[in-house]
Every structure is written in structure tokens, then in C-alpha cells.
């Protein structure tokens, strides 16, 4: 069975740069992966912030690897989910997570994978299948 899976920024970051459950998710060909323009922008900001003290070439390599990893992920443009911002604001208090949640609400994935505890509230879990990568991998075995 194919699953439509929305990936949060932390899952993308861990999946691209570290071995583990998140990298396994990125390698699974039977998944239709998606994320948002806001998540990708946040991902790039985090990479640039973490690597700003290293050589410029190191940053270029990291960003290049990021682009390669994202080539198999559908990136939802903000214009497609901006109408869901108000709804997302009623569901989550953490302002930086509002655009991500809006994108998830728009996308209506089978699973929303995140390691961010702000998304694991009763309200959100009542309308979305929010899970960690570990729990997701256990479910699809």
C-alpha cells in the first residue's frame, strides 16, 4: 500500500544528514512524500545557521545534498495552503508551526511525521494522523 506522508522540517533535517529512522523514511520508495515551502525554507535557514562557521564550500555541499534529497519530495507552495492559516492558528499555539500545520491541513496526508511535540495535542491528533518516524515505521512493517 502507498502512503501519502507529510514530513516536518526536523524529519527532513535528520533524514538528510544522519542515519536512522528519518533517513529510512526518505529511502522508502513506496511512500509519496510531501513537505511545504515553509518547511524547506526553515530547513535551509537551519543548515545555514549551523554551518555558517565552516568553509563556504561545506555549506554549498550541504545545500546540494539537501536539494538532492528533496528531489523525491513534493514541495507544496505556500500559495496553495495559505487559506488554511487561520484554521491552523486555532489548533496550535506555537506561531512558527502555524504555516507547517496549515500545509498539513491542506495536504490531508495519511500520516504527518514530526518529532516536534507541539503537534501532538489532542486537537491536532483528532483530525490528523500525527506520528513519530519510529511509530510510523512500526505501523507499516
SVG drawing of the C-alpha trace seen along z (x, -y; Angstrom):
<svg xmlns="http://www.w3.org/2000/svg" viewBox="-11 -33 48 39">
<polyline fill="none" stroke="black" stroke-width="0.4" points="0.0,0.0 1.2,-3.5 1.0,-6.1 0.9,-9.9 3.3,-11.2 4.0,-14.8 7.4,-15.5 8.2,-18.2 11.4,-20.1 13.0,-18.1 12.4,-14.9 13.9,-16.3 17.0,-17.6 17.6,-14.3 16.9,-12.2 19.3,-14.1 22.2,-14.4 22.0,-11.5 21.5,-7.7 18.4,-6.4 14.6,-6.2 14.3,-9.5 16.8,-8.5 15.0,-5.2 11.8,-7.2 13.5,-9.2 14.7,-6.0 11.3,-4.2 10.1,-4.1 6.6,-3.0 5.8,-6.4 4.5,-9.6 6.5,-12.2 5.5,-15.9 6.5,-18.9 5.8,-22.6 7.6,-25.6 7.8,-26.9 9.4,-23.7 12.0,-23.8 12.8,-27.5 13.2,-26.6 15.4,-23.7 17.7,-25.9 17.9,-28.5 18.8,-25.8 21.5,-24.4 23.0,-27.9 22.9,-28.8 24.5,-25.5 27.2,-25.6 27.9,-29.4 31.3,-29.0 32.5,-26.3 34.1,-26.9 31.7,-28.2 32.3,-25.0 31.0,-22.9 27.8,-24.9 27.5,-24.5 27.9,-20.8 25.3,-20.6 22.8,-22.6 23.5,-20.5 22.8,-17.3 19.6,-18.9 18.4,-19.6 19.2,-16.0 17.2,-14.6 14.3,-16.9 14.1,-15.8 11.8,-12.9 9.6,-15.1 6.7,-17.2 7.1,-20.7 3.7,-22.4 3.8,-26.1 2.7,-28.5 0.0,-30.0 -1.7,-26.6 -2.1,-26.4 -2.2,-30.0 -6.0,-29.8 -5.6,-27.2 -3.5,-29.6 -6.5,-30.8 -7.7,-27.2 -4.1,-26.2 -3.9,-29.2 -6.9,-27.8 -5.2,-24.4 -1.6,-25.3 -0.2,-27.9 3.4,-27.9 3.4,-30.6 6.3,-29.2 4.4,-25.9 1.3,-27.5 2.4,-27.5 3.5,-23.9 0.2,-22.8 -1.7,-24.8 0.2,-22.9 -0.6,-19.6 -4.3,-20.5 -4.3,-21.4 -2.4,-18.3 -4.5,-15.8 -1.8,-13.1 -2.2,-9.6 0.5,-10.4 2.2,-13.6 5.7,-12.7 7.3,-15.0 9.4,-15.0 8.0,-18.3 5.9,-17.9 3.8,-21.0 1.9,-18.9 1.0,-16.1 -2.0,-17.7 -5.5,-16.2 -7.0,-18.8 -4.5,-18.1 -4.4,-14.3 -8.2,-14.2 -8.0,-15.5 -4.6,-14.3 -2.6,-11.1 0.5,-12.7 3.2,-10.2 7.0,-10.0 9.1,-8.3 9.7,-5.4 6.0,-4.8 5.3,-5.2 7.9,-2.6 6.4,-0.2 3.0,-0.7 4.0,0.1 6.1,3.2"/>
</svg>
